[in-house]
């Protein structure tokens, strides 16, 4: 799943899609040229919302040709990692804020042949990643407070992305940086310029009249930073 550094990947977040027609939403994202399907799992405890569980991920896996990038916004991810891996997740992202034994959890994910990512909230300092940076496949930077789609990008997230890029370089980590929250065509280039490899977008895709065209527009905006 690791993207080429000369090409930004677009992860279509189905949190903003019509939950009564997720199969159609995924087909539209694939037709528009998305690289990943981003799946937000919320438990109503770690974040103030409840979404989906392993059975829905398994159903998505049956219809999706793209990898499923599953974001576990839950209090006890260790308990559910086997189920989500079996359901078909290509990558599982867990939050640094809820795991006292983060290294063990990352290694646990990898035992299932699944890529392991670590997510970091806006209020969590980059230093929380120091001891795990070399072990993860992805750092998922939350550029809004997690729980709901359609929020506004937190501007200081750009400096956090830059700091994480420097940390990964220093630790000689091959992890990619994914940015999730408030990503739009008007800020895509600056997010990529800060160091992002993957842009996660929900409302910017599924909140538009033509989601496939929205993916094209987002990629074009992001590519401007790569070209420069």
Helices and strands as residue ranges (DSSP letters): E 9-13, G 14-16, G 19-21, H 22-31, E 36-42, H 54-63, E 67-73, H 77-87, E 91-95, G 96-98, H 102-110, E 115-120, G 126-129, G 133-135, E 138-142, H 157-170, E 176-180, H 185-194, E 198-201, H 203-206, H 211-227
